[in-house]
Amino acid sequence: MPDNWVLTNVDSVCDYGYSDNVSIDDIALSEWILELEDIEKDSGRVVAHRSKKDRTVNGVRHRFTKGDVLYSKLRTYLNKVLIAPTDGYYTTEIIPVKSYDCIIPEYLCAWLRSPFFLSYTAECCYGVKMPRLSTSDARKGIIPLPPIREQERIVQKLNVISTSLESLSNSLG
């Protein structure tokens, strides 16, 4: 690891999992409600954008804001991690992650999707049918933290690679 990088834990670079419950009755019909099935595995793409009026929901949800990293604590091997494109509300199976100034959301999102973090979550998850990652275990996860400029370069390179892979995949069929 380069000398100007720091090996630290998730809890030191972001606010992981702190959110307030919002009654479904307090959410306007036009508001976006994000459910786990709306997120594509591995890519984090939103495959369905439905408002409260378009789905049957009950119980509580949590509010997220544009730019938050949203992390699925349920069946982490599905790798459902994304950066919120707009404000909305989400199921309690998704964890909100707000980056501190030392890390850009895109780098944090990439790390939470990485094989290294996935391997860590596989060791920590509890439950057989529906394994979950506890908030305390997620916060203890290790993350290599480069300077901001290096994070930006890493994210740019990952975007180029991702675009190339998507193009190749599309050309194959």
Secondary structure by P-SEA (a helix, b strand, c coil): cccccccccccccccccbbbbbbcccccccbbbbcccccccccccccccccccccccccbbbbbcccbbbbccccccccccccccccccccccbbbbbbcccccaaaaaaaaacaaaaaaaaaccccccbbbbcaaaaaabbbbbccaaaaaaaaaaaaaaaaaaaaaaaaac
